[in-house]
Amino acid sequence: MEIRRPFLVSDESPFVSSRFSPACGKAAGSKSRIIGGQDAQLGDWPWQVYFTVDDSSCGGSLISNEWVLTAAHCITRSISSTSSQFQLGVVQLDNVSNSTKVTRRLSEIICHPEYDSSTSENDICLLKLSAPVDFTPYIQPICLASENSTFHDGLLSWVTGFGNTGKLHNSHRLRQLLEVPIVGNNRCMCYYSETFMIHLLFNANLNPNNYMCAGLKEGGKDSCQGDSGGPLMVQLQNSSQWVQAGVVSFGEGCAVPMKPGVYTRVSQYQSWIIHLCYPRSGGQIWSAVAFHVAL
């Protein structure tokens, strides 16, 4: 698959906050739910987290040395520290000899208080690891897009995860990466007009700006089951720095034409993330979220 360079803002853009730390969003190996993707290499996407809860699995992203961002629908009320396991620094789940792998249990859950399972609005959750992790070339935090960030229709983005690679297949043992264009909200709502109308019946105050979409009109590439909670990412122009724009939330089937993946828009929740995580992490979370980009 041809890897194309996205057209993104420059590192020197005034949209980059002066408080931004260059410590996040750096992947040593990165060159530039997954259907139609390709295998990732060790050191690619070092913020990717894979975790299991009872018999289900989800993805997440490391945003500090002890906080993971994921989707609220991945978390059940009955979850406990002993029923969950987090894996970081891995690209192959069944590689028992992987010396870069770090595992943790769950310490704390903070899902958005207004998460609505009937509409998937506010499908976002913060998970605190049982102990901080040391950053290595294989374990790094990702930057989060800040409030008022804009991601235009057609902008190239990437998704990573260990989810299904086909409708009849189980979760993929190798982490996959997928390149998909952003689909503007107006076009996405047209594709999902019936779905969003049903959602509005459940919640008349539904805010479409809390969502964003990405995928191909013709289908064939998409996040899928098992990728939920993982990151949708964009890259700064002329830079190796990556920014998380979305969290894998839902879709109609996997890789269906005119049904792009729907993601929780991270920029809508920056204040919520900072308010909750910053006091609990000694300020380290700031380097992972104090980022503003208009694309």
C-alpha positions in Angstrom: 0.0 0.0 0.0 1.4 3.4 -0.9 2.0 5.6 2.1 1.2 9.2 1.1 2.4 12.3 3.0 -0.5 14.2 4.6 -0.8 17.9 4.1 -0.6 19.3 7.6 0.3 22.5 9.4 3.9 23.4 9.9 5.7 22.9 13.2 6.1 26.7 13.4 2.4 27.3 13.0 0.8 29.8 15.5 -1.7 27.1 16.2 0.9 25.1 18.2 0.6 26.2 21.8 3.6 27.8 23.4 3.0 25.5 26.4 3.4 22.4 24.1 6.2 20.0 25.1 8.0 18.1 22.3 8.1 15.0 24.5 4.9 13.5 23.2 3.9 12.1 19.9 7.4 10.9 18.9 7.7 7.4 17.5 11.1 5.9 16.9 10.0 3.5 14.2 7.1 5.4 12.5 7.7 6.3 8.9 5.1 8.7 8.2 -10.5 -2.1 14.7 -8.3 -2.5 11.2 -9.6 -3.5 7.8 -7.3 -3.3 4.8 -4.2 -2.3 6.9 -0.6 -3.4 7.1 1.5 -4.8 10.0 3.2 -2.3 12.2 6.9 -2.6 13.2 8.4 -2.6 16.6 8.8 1.1 17.7 5.9 2.3 15.5 3.1 4.0 17.4 4.6 3.5 20.9 1.5 5.0 22.6 -0.7 2.1 21.4 -2.1 0.2 24.4 -3.9 -3.1 24.2 -6.0 -4.2 27.2 -8.4 -7.0 28.1 -11.4 -6.9 30.4 -12.8 -10.3 31.2 -13.4 -11.9 27.7 -13.3 -8.7 25.7 -10.4 -6.5 24.4 -10.0 -2.9 23.4 -7.3 -0.5 22.3 -6.2 2.7 24.0 -3.5 5.4 23.8 -0.9 6.3 26.4 -1.2 10.1 27.2 1.1 10.2 30.2 3.3 7.7 32.1 0.2 6.4 34.0 -3.0 7.4 32.1 -4.6 5.7 29.1 -7.3 7.2 26.9 -9.9 4.9 25.5 -13.6 4.5 24.7 -16.3 4.4 27.4 -18.1 1.6 25.7 -15.0 -0.6 26.4 -15.6 -0.4 30.2 -18.3 -2.2 32.1 -19.6 -1.4 35.6 -18.3 -4.8 36.8 -14.7 -4.3 35.8 -12.1 -4.9 38.5 -8.3 -4.5 38.7 -7.9 -8.3 38.6 -10.1 -8.8 35.5 -8.0 -6.4 33.4 -4.5 -6.5 31.9 -2.8 -3.7 29.9 0.0 -4.4 27.4 2.4 -1.7 26.2 5.4 -1.8 24.0 4.1 -4.7 21.9 3.3 -5.3 18.2 2.6 -9.0 18.4 0.3 -10.2 21.2 1.3 -13.8 21.2 5.1 -13.2 21.3 5.9 -14.4 24.9 9.6 -13.5 24.5 9.0 -9.8 23.7 11.5 -8.0 25.9 9.9 -4.6 25.2 6.5 -5.5 26.6 5.3 -4.0 29.8 2.1 -5.1 31.6 0.0 -3.3 34.1 -3.3 -3.7 35.9 -6.1 -1.1 36.4 -6.0 1.4 39.2 -8.8 3.9 38.4 -11.6 4.5 35.9 -12.9 7.9 34.9 -15.5 7.6 32.1 -17.3 10.7 30.9 -20.3 11.3 33.2 -22.5 12.1 30.2 -21.6 9.0 28.1 -24.8 7.8 26.3 -24.6 4.2 25.2 -27.7 4.7 23.0 -26.1 7.4 20.9 -22.3 6.7 21.6 -22.0 10.4 22.5 -19.1 11.3 24.9 -17.7 7.8 24.3 -14.4 8.5 26.1 -12.8 7.2 29.2 -9.6 7.7 31.2 -7.9 4.7 32.8 -5.1 4.9 35.4 -2.5 2.2 35.4 -1.6 0.4 38.5 1.9 1.9 38.4 3.6 4.4 36.1 5.6 3.2 33.1 9.1 4.2 32.1 9.3 5.8 28.6 11.4 3.8 26.2 11.7 3.8 22.4 8.7 1.4 22.5 6.6 3.2 25.0 5.8 6.9 24.6 2.8 9.2 25.1 0.9 10.7 22.2 -0.1 14.4 21.9 -3.8 15.2 22.1 -5.4 17.8 19.8 -6.7 20.8 21.9 -9.9 22.7 21.9 -11.0 24.3 18.6 -8.7 22.1 16.5 -10.2 21.5 13.0 -9.6 18.5 10.8 -10.7 19.2 7.3 -12.5 16.8 4.9 -9.9 14.7 3.0 -7.0 15.2 5.5 -5.1 11.9 5.8 -5.1 10.2 9.1 -4.0 6.9 10.6 -5.6 4.3 12.8 -3.8 1.5 14.7 -5.1 -1.5 16.5 -5.2 -5.3 17.1 -8.8 -5.7 16.0 -10.4 -7.9 13.3 -8.8 -7.8 9.8 -11.9 -9.3 8.2 -15.5 -10.2 9.0 -14.7 -13.9 9.6 -11.4 -13.5 11.4 -10.5 -13.2 15.0 -8.5 -10.4 16.5 -5.2 -9.9 14.7 -2.1 -10.9 16.7 0.0 -8.3 15.0 -0.7 -4.6 15.4 -2.1 -3.1 12.2 -1.9 0.4 10.8 -4.3 1.9 8.4 -4.4 5.1 6.4 -7.8 6.8 5.9 -9.0 10.3 4.9 -11.0 12.4 7.3 -14.7 12.6 6.3 -16.2 16.0 7.1 -19.1 16.0 9.5 -21.7 17.2 7.0 -20.8 14.4 4.6 -20.6 11.9 7.4 -24.0 12.8 8.7 -25.4 12.4 5.2 -24.0 8.9 5.0 -25.4 8.1 8.5 -28.5 10.2 8.2 -30.8 7.4 9.4 -28.5 6.5 12.3 -28.2 10.1 13.5 -32.0 10.6 13.2 -32.5 7.6 15.4 -29.9 8.9 17.8 -31.7 12.3 18.0 -34.8 10.4 19.1 -32.8 9.1 22.1 -31.1 12.5 22.8 -32.5 15.7 21.3 -29.5 17.6 22.6 -27.0 15.4 20.6 -23.9 17.5 19.6 -22.5 16.3 16.2 -19.3 18.2 16.9 -18.5 15.5 19.6 -17.9 13.1 16.7 -15.6 12.9 13.7 -15.4 10.4 10.8 -12.7 8.8 8.7 -12.8 6.3 5.9 -13.1 5.7 2.2 -16.3 6.3 0.3 -15.8 2.9 -1.5 -15.1 1.1 1.8 -12.5 -1.6 2.1 -10.5 0.0 4.9 -11.8 0.6 8.4 -11.4 0.1 12.1 -13.3 -2.9 13.4 -14.2 -4.9 16.5 -11.2 -5.1 18.9 -9.9 -1.7 17.7 -12.4 0.2 19.9 -10.8 2.9 22.1 -7.7 3.1 19.9 -6.3 6.4 18.4 -7.1 8.2 15.2 -3.9 10.2 14.5 -2.6 12.9 12.2 1.0 14.1 11.8 2.6 17.5 11.7 4.0 18.6 8.4 7.8 18.3 8.2 7.9 16.6 11.6 7.9 13.2 13.3 5.3 14.4 15.8 1.9 12.8 16.0 -1.4 14.1 17.4 -4.4 12.1 18.4 -7.6 13.5 16.8 -10.1 10.8 17.7 -10.9 7.7 19.7 -12.4 4.6 17.8 -16.1 4.6 18.7 -18.5 2.9 16.3 -19.5 2.3 12.7 -22.0 0.3 10.6 -20.3 -3.0 10.0 -16.6 -2.8 9.0 -15.3 -1.2 5.9 -18.8 -0.8 4.4 -19.0 1.6 1.4 -20.3 5.1 2.5 -20.2 4.1 6.2 -16.9 5.5 7.5 -15.7 4.8 11.0 -17.0 7.2 13.7 -14.7 8.5 16.3 -15.0 10.6 19.5 -13.5 14.0 18.7 -10.6 14.4 21.3 -10.4 18.2 21.0 -13.9 18.5 22.5 -12.7 16.9 25.7 -9.3 18.6 26.4 -10.5 20.6 29.3 -12.1 17.5 30.8 -8.9 15.5 30.4 -6.7 18.2 31.9 -9.1 18.8 34.8 -9.1 15.2 35.8 -5.6 14.0 35.0 -3.4 17.0 35.6 -3.8 17.1 39.4 -3.4 13.3 39.6 -0.1 13.1 37.6 2.2 15.7 38.9 1.8 17.8 35.8 3.1 15.3 33.4 -0.1 15.0 31.5 0.3 18.6 30.4 3.0 17.6 27.9 0.5 15.2 26.3 -2.5 17.5 25.9 -1.3 21.1 25.6 -1.4 21.0 21.9 -3.5 23.1 19.4 -3.6 22.4 15.7 -5.9 23.6 13.0 -5.9 21.3 9.9 
